[in-house]
């Protein structure tokens, strides 16, 4: 009987190899030959799953986004309002090795995708999805009296999204000044500003 190949599992193996290489060497150093060797594939076999570097990057970014969303869903289950908002932000923040590796993939994505509209759209869809989820938590918090209802939530989320993306950069390039403790202090400071004026 012909051997049955689980193509989804093979794709996952390749993406895991991408993450290992990116963690060790950064995305700029990634090439198809080294990736094939890391994943245990021939170049030709690798190309059947990911014919270009852009295809690999897209799959890697989608995996990073999915991992964040899956962790958040588990952590947030049964909560809402400010607590859920804080937990969601924490799952994006590079507070441990897993999330630092995700940040490396994202930063590699920014550099490579800057002139690729399709890849930019992948990123934009994820950011819009995350922003909408955060907004729903904050609206619930406002209705429950957890935050000042007069706060401009749209402007606040502009600040939060810029802060979260900045932390991903700084945790890699300025790690000494972007420790987990400092990151959490920044997040809690942002939240405290929303709560000013509540009883």
C-alpha positions, 0 to 999 in steps of 0.5 A, spaced: 500 500 500 502 507 498 504 510 504 499 515 507 502 522 508 499 527 513 500 533 509 498 538 515 503 535 519 508 536 514 507 543 514 507 544 521 514 540 522 516 545 517 513 551 520 516 549 527 523 548 523 522 555 521 521 557 528 527 554 531 532 557 525 529 564 527 530 563 534 537 561 533 539 566 527 533 571 525 529 571 519 534 574 515 538 568 515 533 564 513 534 560 506 530 554 503 536 550 503 538 551 511 530 550 512 530 543 508 536 541 512 533 543 519 526 540 517 529 533 514 526 535 507 530 535 501 529 542 497 524 539 492 520 536 498 520 543 501 518 546 495 511 542 495 509 545 501 512 552 501 514 554 494 517 561 496 520 564 502 514 569 502 509 563 503 513 560 509 513 567 512 505 567 511 504 561 514 509 562 520 506 569 522 499 565 521 501 560 526 504 566 531 497 569 531 493 563 532 498 561 538 496 568 541 489 567 540 489 560 543 492 562 549 488 568 550 482 564 549 484 559 554 486 564 559 480 569 558 475 563 559 470 565 564 472 573 565 470 579 561 471 587 562 478 589 565 481 582 567 479 579 560 483 585 557 489 585 561 489 577 560 489 578 552 494 584 552 499 579 556 498 574 551 501 578 546 507 581 550 513 578 550 514 575 557 517 569 556 521 565 551 515 562 547 512 569 546 519 572 544 520 567 539 513 569 536 516 577 536 522 575 532 517 572 527 513 578 527 519 583 526 522 578 521 515 579 517 515 586 518 521 587 514 520 582 509 512 584 508 513 592 507 512 591 500 508 585 499 500 587 499 498 580 501 502 579 507 501 586 509 493 584 509 495 578 513 498 582 519 492 588 518 487 582 519 490 580 525 491 587 528 484 589 527 481 582 530 485 583 536 483 590 537 476 589 536 476 583 541 480 588 546 474 593 545 469 589 546 472 587 553 473 595 555 466 596 553 463 591 558 468 594 563 465 601 562 458 598 562 460 595 569 463 601 572 470 598 572 473 604 567 471 611 566 465 611 561 467 618 558 474 615 556 475 615 549 476 608 547 478 608 540 484 613 542 486 608 548 486 602 543 491 606 538 496 607 544 495 600 547 496 597 540 502 601 539 505 600 546 504 592 545 508 592 538 513 597 541 514 592 547 515 586 541 521 590 538 524 593 545 524 586 548 529 583 543 533 590 542 533 593 549 532 587 553 535 589 559 530 595 559 524 591 557 524 586 562 517 582 564 516 586 570 517 593 566 512 590 561 507 589 566 508 595 569 507 599 563 500 595 561 498 596 568 499 604 568 495 604 561 489 601 565 490 605 571 489 611 566 482 608 564 480 607 571 481 614 573 475 617 576 471 611 577 468 609 584 
